[in-house]
Amino acid sequence: MKVVKNDTVLVVSGNSRGKKGKVLKVFPKDERVIVEGVNFIKRHTRKSQKNPQGGIIEREAPIHASNVKLICSKCNKAARVGRVVLENKKRVRVCRSCGEMLSSS
Ligand SMILES: [Zn+2]
């Protein structure tokens, strides 16, 4: 998995292609991610305390991690991500085009 929670990513395939959003949740086992504002699905729900009206709610559904690309905060575009190991043995992700560190994962 190249993306982690709170990354800003670009969707590169599927219906939401071209959309940018923040990663809200990752499912490493399924290699899926939920991206804010991307891939809304309609859900029919019963009335509940949380949702007293019931009816149809829209929420984001997970998309496959291979459909998103990390956006480099410096280049402000989809980055090719490399990994480097720092002196303190910490692994960080870097943007291959500008070398900017993109936080650890
Ligand atoms: Zn960059």
Backbone and ligand atoms as CSV (ligand in chain L), in Angstrom:
chain,resi,resn,atom,element,x,y,z
A,1,MET,N,N,0.838,-1.197,0.000
A,1,MET,CA,C,0.000,0.000,0.000
A,1,MET,C,C,0.873,1.246,0.000
A,2,LYS,N,N,0.608,2.108,-0.941
A,2,LYS,CA,C,1.426,3.315,-1.010
A,2,LYS,C,C,0.744,4.499,-0.361
A,3,VAL,N,N,-0.515,4.368,-0.066
A,3,VAL,CA,C,-1.205,5.494,0.547
A,3,VAL,C,C,-1.586,5.155,1.989
A,4,VAL,N,N,-1.618,6.180,2.794
A,4,VAL,CA,C,-2.050,6.020,4.173
A,4,VAL,C,C,-3.123,7.061,4.462
A,5,LYS,N,N,-3.720,6.896,5.607
A,5,LYS,CA,C,-4.772,7.818,6.015
A,5,LYS,C,C,-4.273,9.267,5.991
A,6,ASN,N,N,-5.152,10.153,5.562
A,6,ASN,CA,C,-4.883,11.595,5.494
A,6,ASN,C,C,-4.006,12.033,4.320
A,7,ASP,N,N,-3.583,11.068,3.496
A,7,ASP,CA,C,-2.914,11.448,2.257
A,7,ASP,C,C,-3.905,12.157,1.344
A,8,THR,N,N,-3.403,13.053,0.526
A,8,THR,CA,C,-4.234,13.603,-0.538
A,8,THR,C,C,-3.895,12.843,-1.809
A,9,VAL,N,N,-4.931,12.310,-2.435
A,9,VAL,CA,C,-4.681,11.453,-3.589
A,9,VAL,C,C,-5.498,11.918,-4.786
A,10,LEU,N,N,-5.049,11.464,-5.947
A,10,LEU,CA,C,-5.748,11.712,-7.196
A,10,LEU,C,C,-6.291,10.378,-7.692
A,11,VAL,N,N,-7.544,10.384,-8.099
A,11,VAL,CA,C,-8.130,9.151,-8.629
A,11,VAL,C,C,-7.779,9.054,-10.100
A,12,VAL,N,N,-7.184,7.935,-10.501
A,12,VAL,CA,C,-6.680,7.831,-11.869
A,12,VAL,C,C,-7.490,6.904,-12.759
A,13,SER,N,N,-8.448,6.188,-12.180
A,13,SER,CA,C,-9.315,5.417,-13.061
A,13,SER,C,C,-10.670,5.223,-12.424
A,14,GLY,N,N,-11.610,4.749,-13.209
A,14,GLY,CA,C,-12.968,4.579,-12.715
A,14,GLY,C,C,-13.812,5.810,-12.943
A,15,ASN,N,N,-15.022,5.786,-12.387
A,15,ASN,CA,C,-15.978,6.868,-12.604
A,15,ASN,C,C,-15.499,8.202,-12.054
A,16,SER,N,N,-14.703,8.146,-11.004
A,16,SER,CA,C,-14.302,9.378,-10.330
A,16,SER,C,C,-12.946,9.862,-10.806
A,17,ARG,N,N,-12.511,9.403,-11.974
A,17,ARG,CA,C,-11.192,9.759,-12.463
A,17,ARG,C,C,-10.992,11.272,-12.459
A,18,GLY,N,N,-9.846,11.710,-11.991
A,18,GLY,CA,C,-9.541,13.137,-12.001
A,18,GLY,C,C,-9.889,13.846,-10.709
A,19,LYS,N,N,-10.628,13.159,-9.839
A,19,LYS,CA,C,-10.987,13.803,-8.577
A,19,LYS,C,C,-9.862,13.690,-7.573
A,20,LYS,N,N,-9.764,14.729,-6.755
A,20,LYS,CA,C,-8.777,14.696,-5.684
A,20,LYS,C,C,-9.498,14.642,-4.351
A,21,GLY,N,N,-8.886,13.993,-3.405
A,21,GLY,CA,C,-9.512,13.954,-2.097
A,21,GLY,C,C,-8.562,13.406,-1.056
A,22,LYS,N,N,-9.022,13.512,0.172
A,22,LYS,CA,C,-8.226,13.032,1.291
A,22,LYS,C,C,-8.608,11.588,1.596
A,23,VAL,N,N,-7.620,10.789,1.903
A,23,VAL,CA,C,-7.889,9.405,2.276
A,23,VAL,C,C,-8.475,9.373,3.680
A,24,LEU,N,N,-9.685,8.852,3.779
A,24,LEU,CA,C,-10.346,8.799,5.079
A,24,LEU,C,C,-10.069,7.499,5.800
A,25,LYS,N,N,-9.898,6.440,5.013
A,25,LYS,CA,C,-9.719,5.141,5.634
A,25,LYS,C,C,-8.987,4.217,4.666
A,26,VAL,N,N,-8.151,3.357,5.182
A,26,VAL,CA,C,-7.513,2.355,4.327
A,26,VAL,C,C,-7.840,0.964,4.833
A,27,PHE,N,N,-7.962,0.061,3.886
A,27,PHE,CA,C,-8.203,-1.339,4.207
A,27,PHE,C,C,-7.052,-2.136,3.606
A,28,PRO,N,N,-5.961,-2.251,4.356
A,28,PRO,CA,C,-4.753,-2.870,3.787
A,28,PRO,C,C,-4.987,-4.290,3.282
A,29,LYS,N,N,-5.842,-5.023,3.950
A,29,LYS,CA,C,-6.081,-6.409,3.561
A,29,LYS,C,C,-6.709,-6.492,2.170
A,30,ASP,N,N,-7.638,-5.600,1.916
A,30,ASP,CA,C,-8.314,-5.591,0.622
A,30,ASP,C,C,-7.640,-4.668,-0.377
A,31,GLU,N,N,-6.593,-3.952,0.083
A,31,GLU,CA,C,-5.955,-2.947,-0.754
A,31,GLU,C,C,-6.975,-1.938,-1.268
A,32,ARG,N,N,-7.851,-1.524,-0.383
A,32,ARG,CA,C,-8.845,-0.535,-0.756
A,32,ARG,C,C,-8.758,0.683,0.133
A,33,VAL,N,N,-9.231,1.786,-0.403
A,33,VAL,CA,C,-9.204,3.024,0.362
A,33,VAL,C,C,-10.524,3.756,0.196
A,34,ILE,N,N,-10.881,4.538,1.202
A,34,ILE,CA,C,-12.019,5.437,1.067
A,34,ILE,C,C,-11.472,6.844,0.924
A,35,VAL,N,N,-11.866,7.490,-0.155
A,35,VAL,CA,C,-11.391,8.838,-0.431
A,35,VAL,C,C,-12.557,9.805,-0.284
A,36,GLU,N,N,-12.283,10.882,0.446
A,36,GLU,CA,C,-13.312,11.874,0.717
A,36,GLU,C,C,-13.921,12.404,-0.587
A,37,GLY,N,N,-15.239,12.315,-0.687
A,37,GLY,CA,C,-15.936,12.882,-1.839
A,37,GLY,C,C,-15.867,12.057,-3.107
A,38,VAL,N,N,-15.341,10.835,-3.000
A,38,VAL,CA,C,-15.160,10.003,-4.192
A,38,VAL,C,C,-15.955,8.708,-4.076
A,39,ASN,N,N,-16.584,8.339,-5.159
A,39,ASN,CA,C,-17.308,7.068,-5.234
A,39,ASN,C,C,-18.477,6.977,-4.258
A,40,PHE,N,N,-19.351,7.949,-4.361
A,40,PHE,CA,C,-20.540,7.908,-3.514
A,40,PHE,C,C,-21.466,6.783,-3.932
A,41,ILE,N,N,-21.998,6.113,-2.975
A,41,ILE,CA,C,-23.042,5.146,-3.256
A,41,ILE,C,C,-24.257,5.517,-2.422
A,42,LYS,N,N,-25.399,5.142,-2.924
A,42,LYS,CA,C,-26.623,5.387,-2.175
A,42,LYS,C,C,-26.936,4.176,-1.324
A,43,ARG,N,N,-27.239,4.428,-0.108
A,43,ARG,CA,C,-27.572,3.343,0.804
A,43,ARG,C,C,-28.971,3.553,1.334
A,44,HIS,N,N,-29.736,2.508,1.302
A,44,HIS,CA,C,-31.059,2.595,1.899
A,44,HIS,C,C,-30.947,2.155,3.347
A,45,THR,N,N,-31.403,3.011,4.231
A,45,THR,CA,C,-31.271,2.670,5.645
A,45,THR,C,C,-32.620,2.743,6.350
A,46,ARG,N,N,-32.724,1.977,7.383
A,46,ARG,CA,C,-33.894,2.053,8.243
A,46,ARG,C,C,-33.781,3.261,9.149
A,47,LYS,N,N,-34.873,3.613,9.734
A,47,LYS,CA,C,-34.827,4.663,10.741
A,47,LYS,C,C,-34.016,4.186,11.932
A,48,SER,N,N,-33.192,5.075,12.451
A,48,SER,CA,C,-32.445,4.739,13.653
A,48,SER,C,C,-32.291,6.017,14.462
A,49,GLN,N,N,-31.707,5.885,15.629
A,49,GLN,CA,C,-31.545,7.074,16.462
A,49,GLN,C,C,-30.609,8.064,15.811
A,50,LYS,N,N,-29.597,7.532,15.164
A,50,LYS,CA,C,-28.622,8.385,14.522
A,50,LYS,C,C,-29.221,9.061,13.289
A,51,ASN,N,N,-30.110,8.361,12.651
A,51,ASN,CA,C,-30.661,8.808,11.386
A,51,ASN,C,C,-32.176,8.638,11.435
A,52,PRO,N,N,-32.848,9.529,12.172
A,52,PRO,CA,C,-34.269,9.310,12.470
A,52,PRO,C,C,-35.169,9.325,11.240
A,53,GLN,N,N,-34.696,9.950,10.185
A,53,GLN,CA,C,-35.489,9.982,8.971
A,53,GLN,C,C,-35.471,8.655,8.215
A,54,GLY,N,N,-34.383,7.933,8.348
A,54,GLY,CA,C,-34.221,6.729,7.539
A,54,GLY,C,C,-34.043,7.128,6.091
A,55,GLY,N,N,-34.390,6.221,5.200
A,55,GLY,CA,C,-34.349,6.557,3.782
A,55,GLY,C,C,-32.980,6.370,3.164
A,56,ILE,N,N,-32.694,7.197,2.183
A,56,ILE,CA,C,-31.473,6.999,1.408
A,56,ILE,C,C,-30.375,7.948,1.886
A,57,ILE,N,N,-29.243,7.401,2.208
A,57,ILE,CA,C,-28.101,8.254,2.507
A,57,ILE,C,C,-27.004,7.959,1.496
A,58,GLU,N,N,-26.203,8.958,1.227
A,58,GLU,CA,C,-25.084,8.749,0.317
A,58,GLU,C,C,-23.807,8.765,1.111
A,59,ARG,N,N,-22.961,7.822,0.812
A,59,ARG,CA,C,-21.658,7.845,1.473
A,59,ARG,C,C,-20.594,7.261,0.562
A,60,GLU,N,N,-19.355,7.518,0.933
A,60,GLU,CA,C,-18.266,7.051,0.112
A,60,GLU,C,C,-18.086,5.547,0.257
A,61,ALA,N,N,-17.813,4.902,-0.865
A,61,ALA,CA,C,-17.505,3.480,-0.849
A,61,ALA,C,C,-16.023,3.307,-1.173
A,62,PRO,N,N,-15.426,2.229,-0.674
A,62,PRO,CA,C,-13.993,2.033,-0.918
A,62,PRO,C,C,-13.695,1.822,-2.411
A,63,ILE,N,N,-12.558,2.309,-2.835
A,63,ILE,CA,C,-12.072,1.997,-4.178
A,63,ILE,C,C,-10.709,1.345,-4.053
A,64,HIS,N,N,-10.299,0.682,-5.123
A,64,HIS,CA,C,-9.046,-0.052,-5.048
A,64,HIS,C,C,-7.855,0.902,-5.005
A,65,ALA,N,N,-6.891,0.546,-4.174
A,65,ALA,CA,C,-5.745,1.435,-3.950
A,65,ALA,C,C,-4.955,1.689,-5.228
A,66,SER,N,N,-5.042,0.770,-6.192
A,66,SER,CA,C,-4.299,0.980,-7.436
A,66,SER,C,C,-4.954,2.058,-8.298
A,67,ASN,N,N,-6.147,2.480,-7.928
A,67,ASN,CA,C,-6.830,3.518,-8.695
A,67,ASN,C,C,-6.520,4.918,-8.208
A,68,VAL,N,N,-5.723,5.016,-7.167
A,68,VAL,CA,C,-5.369,6.341,-6.679
A,68,VAL,C,C,-3.861,6.529,-6.681
A,69,LYS,N,N,-3.479,7.791,-6.846
A,69,LYS,CA,C,-2.062,8.125,-6.787
A,69,LYS,C,C,-1.873,9.229,-5.767
A,70,LEU,N,N,-0.817,9.099,-5.018
A,70,LEU,CA,C,-0.478,10.099,-4.025
A,70,LEU,C,C,-0.118,11.417,-4.711
A,71,ILE,N,N,-0.598,12.507,-4.146
A,71,ILE,CA,C,-0.245,13.804,-4.699
A,71,ILE,C,C,0.882,14.401,-3.868
A,72,CYS,N,N,1.929,14.791,-4.550
A,72,CYS,CA,C,3.059,15.422,-3.871
A,72,CYS,C,C,2.673,16.830,-3.474
A,73,SER,N,N,2.917,17.181,-2.215
A,73,SER,CA,C,2.497,18.491,-1.734
A,73,SER,C,C,3.340,19.601,-2.353
A,74,LYS,N,N,4.495,19.251,-2.857
A,74,LYS,CA,C,5.367,20.260,-3.440
A,74,LYS,C,C,5.096,20.450,-4.937
A,75,CYS,N,N,5.056,19.344,-5.693
A,75,CYS,CA,C,4.753,19.455,-7.133
A,75,CYS,C,C,3.268,19.707,-7.359
A,76,ASN,N,N,2.458,19.348,-6.382
A,76,ASN,CA,C,1.014,19.466,-6.498
A,76,ASN,C,C,0.442,18.657,-7.645
A,77,LYS,N,N,1.063,17.522,-7.923
A,77,LYS,CA,C,0.484,16.613,-8.903
A,77,LYS,C,C,0.774,15.180,-8.473
A,78,ALA,N,N,0.197,14.239,-9.183
A,78,ALA,CA,C,0.375,12.842,-8.825
A,78,ALA,C,C,1.853,12.483,-8.856
A,79,ALA,N,N,2.321,11.926,-7.781
A,79,ALA,CA,C,3.746,11.668,-7.647
A,79,ALA,C,C,4.056,10.201,-7.891
A,80,ARG,N,N,5.209,9.974,-8.481
A,80,ARG,CA,C,5.734,8.617,-8.438
A,80,ARG,C,C,6.439,8.507,-7.092
A,81,VAL,N,N,6.083,7.482,-6.371
A,81,VAL,CA,C,6.543,7.402,-4.987
A,81,VAL,C,C,7.699,6.419,-4.863
A,82,GLY,N,N,8.758,6.881,-4.251
A,82,GLY,CA,C,9.863,6.003,-3.933
A,82,GLY,C,C,9.968,5.883,-2.425
A,83,ARG,N,N,10.776,4.960,-1.998
A,83,ARG,CA,C,10.955,4.825,-0.565
A,83,ARG,C,C,12.434,4.915,-0.249
A,84,VAL,N,N,12.741,5.610,0.812
A,84,VAL,CA,C,14.114,5.637,1.262
A,84,VAL,C,C,14.157,5.317,2.741
A,85,VAL,N,N,15.295,4.805,3.169
A,85,VAL,CA,C,15.488,4.514,4.580
A,85,VAL,C,C,16.421,5.571,5.144
A,86,LEU,N,N,15.952,6.216,6.178
A,86,LEU,CA,C,16.754,7.267,6.790
A,86,LEU,C,C,17.814,6.672,7.711
A,87,GLU,N,N,18.691,7.544,8.190
A,87,GLU,CA,C,19.755,7.082,9.079
A,87,GLU,C,C,19.209,6.424,10.327
A,88,ASN,N,N,18.045,6.919,10.781
A,88,ASN,CA,C,17.456,6.324,11.978
A,88,ASN,C,C,16.623,5.088,11.651
A,89,LYS,N,N,16.816,4.540,10.463
A,89,LYS,CA,C,16.165,3.314,10.000
A,89,LYS,C,C,14.681,3.495,9.676
A,90,LYS,N,N,14.234,4.733,9.761
A,90,LYS,CA,C,12.845,4.982,9.461
A,90,LYS,C,C,12.651,5.009,7.949
A,91,ARG,N,N,11.610,4.358,7.490
A,91,ARG,CA,C,11.327,4.370,6.060
A,91,ARG,C,C,10.383,5.528,5.748
A,92,VAL,N,N,10.731,6.298,4.766
A,92,VAL,CA,C,9.848,7.378,4.359
A,92,VAL,C,C,9.575,7.274,2.869
A,93,ARG,N,N,8.464,7.864,2.481
A,93,ARG,CA,C,8.139,7.926,1.067
A,93,ARG,C,C,8.636,9.253,0.511
A,94,VAL,N,N,9.152,9.197,-0.665
A,94,VAL,CA,C,9.607,10.436,-1.299
A,94,VAL,C,C,9.003,10.542,-2.695
A,95,CYS,N,N,8.857,11.789,-3.125
A,95,CYS,CA,C,8.408,12.038,-4.493
A,95,CYS,C,C,9.618,11.839,-5.402
A,96,ARG,N,N,9.423,11.046,-6.460
A,96,ARG,CA,C,10.566,10.765,-7.319
A,96,ARG,C,C,10.964,11.942,-8.192
A,97,SER,N,N,10.028,12.870,-8.393
A,97,SER,CA,C,10.413,13.977,-9.265
A,97,SER,C,C,11.087,15.131,-8.528
A,98,CYS,N,N,10.681,15.388,-7.278
A,98,CYS,CA,C,11.306,16.522,-6.595
A,98,CYS,C,C,12.052,16.117,-5.329
A,99,GLY,N,N,11.889,14.892,-4.889
A,99,GLY,CA,C,12.618,14.435,-3.724
A,99,GLY,C,C,11.985,14.795,-2.406
A,100,GLU,N,N,10.834,15.436,-2.472
A,100,GLU,CA,C,10.133,15.830,-1.251
A,100,GLU,C,C,9.710,14.595,-0.458
A,101,MET,N,N,9.891,14.663,0.854
A,101,MET,CA,C,9.420,13.573,1.693
A,101,MET,C,C,7.913,13.664,1.863
A,102,LEU,N,N,7.254,12.539,1.742
A,102,LEU,CA,C,5.795,12.532,1.784
A,102,LEU,C,C,5.288,11.811,3.026
A,103,SER,N,N,5.939,12.014,4.116
A,103,SER,CA,C,5.593,11.392,5.389
A,103,SER,C,C,5.845,9.891,5.366
A,104,SER,N,N,5.923,9.330,6.525
A,104,SER,CA,C,6.272,7.910,6.606
A,104,SER,C,C,5.047,7.045,6.470
A,105,SER,N,N,5.279,5.802,6.142
A,105,SER,CA,C,4.163,4.861,6.094
A,105,SER,C,C,4.658,3.481,6.480
L,1,ZN,ZN,ZN,7.210,16.246,-5.807
